[in-house]
Amino acid sequence: KQKTAYEIGVRLVGSEMCIRDSIIGAAKAQELVELLRQDWPECLNNADAAMRTSDLVMLGRLAHRLCGAAWQIGADRLAETCSALEAAATNQDSAHAASLLATIHLQVREIISGL
């Protein structure tokens, strides 16, 4: 059985999840989570490609997109990491960006497996 947004573990998402659910409704929140589950792998693959080709502008854009999606579902820790990746890309810090991207992969896997 797929978990509802309310059942996602607190360690994976922030306490703001319930607030966001109450604003948009649990059904809409669950629909959003499903869309993100389908979208995140492609976005991460594109981020990996941008990292491999040193396209830090594209990497920053993808990090921004992931950050917004993470905030929308209450994945605050992931959103903060994505925000840091966006900043690293903007600052042309490839080494830090690579480390953050690896962390994002782990965080996304945790969230998706918890859904």
C-alpha positions, 0 to 999 in steps of 0.5 A: 500500500502506498503511504499518504503524505501524512504517513511519510516518516518525519526523518525524511520530511519536515513537520511542515508537510501536514501544513502543506497538506492542509492547504492543498488537501491530502489528495492533491499532496499525494498527487504531487508526490506521485508526479515528483516520484516520476519526475525526479529520476529524469531530473537527477539524470540530467543533473548528472549529465550536467555535472559530467560536462561541467555545465554548472549553469544547467546544474544550477537550474536543475538544482533550483527545480529540485529545490522547489519540488522538495519544498512543495512536499515538505522535504526540507532537508532535501530542499536545503541540500538542493539550495546549497547545490544551486549556490555551488553551481552559481559559484562554479564550485565543481567539487562541492557541487559533485558532493552535494549532488551525491547527497541529493541522490541519497536523499531522493532515494530515501524519500522515494522508498519511504513513499 
